[in-house]
């Protein structure tokens, strides 16, 4: 089961690699093979910076701990993995985080009924489904507008682009830190829930160090494997990005992720960076954003928790039948 959890973490890494490298690749700051190395490195070292508040939320604030079992965790993970693979195949940047929450919730409800959901935790997660992309959008719009206003009289556009191409390495690294700090912790939370269910640790225990290292390693290896199908959607189909836009989008998303991770809120890194990219495109004109593509992404967000919950519920029902 720990191996299955790490497999989910791996799919999270390759599914969300696009979030970390799309802007760097689409602005041609780095070729794809170097971009994924850059992102994977910062995904891994994020454990040196972030505490495990998000992991504790996933383990203890989604469903009641007394309903947790190996079957529930397995069904929830499988629901999330299936949803990740389907949306990856369709090249839609959905949320691995919310797929995990949906899968666990669906399996737990089939096992014991709707009362097992921790409403305060689900409410917090639900609120940030809406707030995360809006925060990313607003920050990106403000940062991009400030940069454009400050540099509008600067004549040497080529030199300005060279400066922002270098800065984009920094902003991409910061975003990958935030991505590793939030997303790897979801797998830590699942493994902690599994250890609690198997009575290997107490219900009040923190995340063991070996779990932290394994989760960060798995997401980094997943990032190394690519995710290039979604890079095209994120980097060019929503809006066309220049280096200055890439810096604005990644910096905004990184700020948002650092804040929510410090508060223990599991958000969608995909939602956050997509909102930031839309915010950058909106500074030129509203027509610069391909709203049809953005609408497909929003529908994927809306359907992720119920879709993964249905798969998780079906898997648990099948396990119980046999």
Secondary structure by P-SEA (a helix, b strand, c coil): caaaaaaaaaaaaaaacccccaaaaaaccccaaaaaaaaaaaaaaccccccaaaaaaaaccccccccccaaaaaaaaaaaaaaaaaaaaacccccaaaaaaaaaaaaaaaaccccccaaaaaaaaaaaaaaaaaaaaaaaaaaaaaaaaacccccaaaaaaaaaaaaaaaaaaaaaaaaaacaaaaaaaaaaaaaaaaccccccccccaaaaaaaaaaaaaaaaacccccccccccccccccaaaaaaaaaaaaaaaaaaaaacccccaaaaaaaaaaaaaaaacccccaaaaaaaaaaaaaaaaaaaaaaaaaaaaaaaac
